[in-house]
Amino acid sequence: MDPITIRWNRTILPTAPGDDTIVCCLTDDGQPVALLLDDEHREALGLQLIDPDGE
């Protein structure tokens, strides 16, 4: 099974502190998809976006 490609639609829904962050995305055919990130995953993703080489 091939992975589904999703693209960020530049929307992040605000949540209460300690709740999952909801990142709104779309599939290639325009279907909505939500990426849920807890505190640990949000921080890890943010660090990868800022410094992908980990330096």
Buried (B, 14 or more C-beta within 10 A) or exposed (E): EEEEEBEEEEEBEEEEEEEBBBBBBBEEEEEEBEBEBEEEEBEEBEEEEEEEEEE
